[in-house]
Amino acid sequence: MSSQRILEPPHELWRAGARELAHGVVERLSVARQALAEVGQFLTEIESRGPMELFGHGSTAGLVR
């Protein structure tokens, strides 16, 4: 795959062609999915240690809220 220039939204998007726009969406969704997976790992560790003792919340759901 060729290395394409990553567009910096929002001020350069008007220059993008269809392929660049699609690539930008795919790239950012990939980053978002990876970040969400990592957040899940953090929350799992917090849950295993006890969110009440660590942060004063009864559950990780309460912590996230």
C-alpha positions as CSV (number, residue, x, y, z in Angstrom):
1,M,0.0,0.0,0.0
2,S,1.4,3.4,-0.9
3,S,2.0,5.9,1.9
4,Q,-0.6,8.5,1.5
5,R,-0.6,11.9,3.2
6,I,-2.9,11.9,6.2
7,L,-5.3,14.8,5.9
8,E,-5.7,17.1,8.9
9,P,-9.4,17.9,9.3
10,P,-11.2,20.1,9.0
11,H,-9.3,22.7,7.0
12,E,-7.8,20.4,4.3
13,L,-10.7,18.2,3.6
14,W,-12.0,20.3,0.7
15,R,-8.8,19.3,-1.2
16,A,-9.4,15.5,-0.8
17,G,-10.6,13.2,-3.5
18,A,-12.9,10.3,-2.9
19,R,-10.1,7.8,-2.2
20,E,-8.5,10.1,0.3
21,L,-11.7,10.7,2.1
22,A,-12.5,7.0,2.3
23,H,-8.9,6.3,3.5
24,G,-9.3,8.9,6.2
25,V,-12.4,7.4,7.5
26,V,-11.0,3.8,7.5
27,E,-7.8,5.0,9.2
28,R,-9.6,6.9,11.9
29,L,-12.0,4.1,12.6
30,S,-9.1,1.7,13.0
31,V,-7.5,4.1,15.5
32,A,-10.8,4.5,17.4
33,R,-11.3,0.7,17.6
34,Q,-7.8,0.2,18.9
35,A,-8.3,2.9,21.5
36,L,-11.7,1.4,22.6
37,A,-10.0,-2.0,23.0
38,E,-7.3,-0.5,25.2
39,V,-10.0,1.3,27.3
40,G,-11.6,-2.0,27.8
41,Q,-8.4,-3.4,29.1
42,F,-8.0,-0.6,31.6
43,L,-11.6,-1.0,32.8
44,T,-11.1,-4.7,33.2
45,E,-8.1,-4.1,35.4
46,I,-9.9,-1.5,37.4
47,E,-12.9,-3.9,37.9
48,S,-10.5,-6.7,39.0
49,R,-8.9,-4.4,41.6
50,G,-12.2,-2.9,42.9
51,P,-13.4,0.4,41.6
52,M,-14.7,1.4,45.1
53,E,-11.3,1.2,46.7
54,L,-9.5,2.8,43.7
55,F,-11.9,5.6,42.8
56,G,-14.8,5.6,45.2
57,H,-17.3,4.1,42.7
58,G,-19.2,0.9,43.2
59,S,-18.6,-0.2,39.6
60,T,-16.7,0.6,36.5
61,A,-20.0,1.8,34.9
62,G,-20.3,4.4,37.8
63,L,-16.7,5.4,37.2
64,V,-17.3,6.0,33.5
65,R,-20.4,7.9,34.0
